[in-house]
């Protein structure tokens, strides 16, 4: 949903948007916690078709940042770190625990070994970027466009 588009209702927590060279997601949430959760879910969706995968382990993530946009990027970087350094593919995320005063977020992430998830991988994501990153309010929703280097 784009601000000003009165003919379209918000139906999905995220949607892929066109980007010239990389991948990008427009993410929605009623509050910052939901926005972060949906950004995590959208990133997982870009990475892997998780409908056929069941988590075999759970990993706890915790990040701190100077502001909300940075908090989102730091958490998404931690998701990508699981794939690159731990050879574990995230397939689900639990509710994010958010401390807005301290700008901290924590969540549990269900993962499967990379070897098991390999046939279901969708995109190789190298990094989350800060390109044009800012949270906007559109009616009763927060929105952010997150760009990924692929």
C-alpha atoms as one frame of an Amber mdcrd trajectory, in Angstrom:
protein
   0.000   0.000   0.000   1.339   3.400  -0.921   0.294   6.458   1.087  -2.493
   8.253  -0.706  -3.749   5.086  -2.415  -7.304   5.066  -1.041  -8.482   2.304
  -3.352  -6.192  -0.387  -2.007  -6.388  -2.036   1.390  -3.349  -3.298   3.229
  -3.563  -7.084   2.970  -0.033  -8.403   3.466   2.583  -7.661   6.130   5.182
  -7.170   3.376   5.504  -7.098  -0.391   8.410  -7.306  -2.777   8.962  -4.066
  -4.638  10.929  -3.483  -7.820  14.502  -2.400  -7.431  16.955  -1.736 -10.244
  19.740  -4.087  -9.159  18.846  -5.747  -5.878  15.851  -7.021  -3.915  13.597
  -4.786  -1.853  10.653  -5.282   0.478   8.023  -2.802   1.588   7.092  -3.847
   5.115   4.062  -2.783   7.155   3.166  -2.867  10.827   0.725  -1.261  13.238
   3.610  -0.465  15.581   7.393  -0.776  15.652   7.320  -4.276  17.129   5.051
  -5.577  14.371   7.096  -3.736  11.727  10.261  -5.483  12.935   8.548  -8.896
  13.070   7.217  -8.445   9.540  10.639  -7.316   8.277  12.089 -10.549   9.681
   9.323 -12.631   8.105   9.766 -10.867   4.773  13.509 -11.459   4.815  12.938
 -15.149   5.510  10.432 -15.249   2.635  13.052 -13.758   0.286  15.622 -16.310
   1.442  13.689 -19.556   1.416  10.383 -21.247   0.648   9.794 -22.206   4.264
   6.385 -23.820   3.752   7.926 -27.308   3.525  10.522 -26.829   6.262  10.147
 -27.358  10.001  12.632 -25.763  12.353  14.996 -28.253  13.992  16.661 -25.715
  16.283  15.963 -22.338  17.823  18.448 -19.481  18.009  17.995 -16.374  20.148
  18.949 -13.046  18.622  19.478  -9.781  20.491  20.449  -6.437  18.978  20.836
  -2.820  20.048  20.923   0.295  17.887  20.756   4.081  17.954  17.344   4.280
  16.274  14.459   2.192  14.935  15.691   1.939  11.335  19.116   0.834  12.510
  17.484  -1.687  14.849  15.663  -3.281  11.911  18.836  -3.472   9.825  20.869
  -4.940  12.698  18.286  -7.685  13.325  18.039  -8.534   9.627  21.840  -8.687
   9.444  21.754 -11.211  12.289  19.293 -13.345  10.279  21.682 -13.310   7.319
  24.615 -14.069   9.618  22.882 -17.348  10.537  23.102 -18.476   6.911  26.591
 -17.208   6.144  28.425 -18.099   9.338  26.355 -20.753  11.083  25.137 -22.633
   8.000  21.595 -22.408   9.428  18.640 -21.070   7.436  15.937 -19.177   9.333
  12.449 -20.545   8.655  10.399 -18.745  11.303  10.549 -15.985  13.871   8.845
 -15.735  17.254   7.352 -12.521  18.545   9.951  -9.790  18.873  10.566  -8.468
  22.362  11.128  -4.743  21.965  12.455  -2.107  24.345  11.883   1.176  22.523
  13.525   3.300  25.235  16.792   1.350  25.046  16.404   0.565  21.303  16.861
  -3.160  21.859  15.114  -6.094  20.210  15.249  -9.824  20.861  13.538 -12.797
  19.268  13.751 -16.532  18.809  14.390 -17.788  15.294  13.607 -21.300  14.120
  16.345 -22.638  11.838  17.203 -25.686   9.744  20.654 -26.771   8.544  21.653
 -25.177   5.249  22.124 -28.631   3.718  18.459 -29.441   4.413  17.154 -26.082
   3.173  19.291 -25.837   0.017  16.560 -27.143  -2.380  14.161 -24.501  -1.026
  16.428 -21.443  -1.231  14.999 -18.545  -3.241  17.582 -15.762  -3.125  21.185
 -15.385  -2.153  21.215 -12.213  -0.074  24.632 -10.709   0.599  23.639  -7.821
   2.846  20.947  -5.521   4.174  21.522  -1.904   3.162  20.722   1.492   4.637
  19.742   2.770   1.166  16.852   5.258   1.488  15.883   3.667   4.798  13.254
   5.492   6.817  10.048   4.590   8.595   6.938   6.410   7.422   3.408   6.526
   8.781   0.620   5.828   6.320  -2.792   6.062   7.939  -2.693   3.683  10.901
   0.351   1.777   9.630   4.086   2.158   9.764   5.969   1.312   6.595   9.595
   0.876   5.590  11.330  -0.193   2.399  14.311  -2.461   3.078  16.832  -3.031
   0.295  19.066  -6.094   0.080  22.268  -6.630  -1.899  21.923  -9.867  -3.862
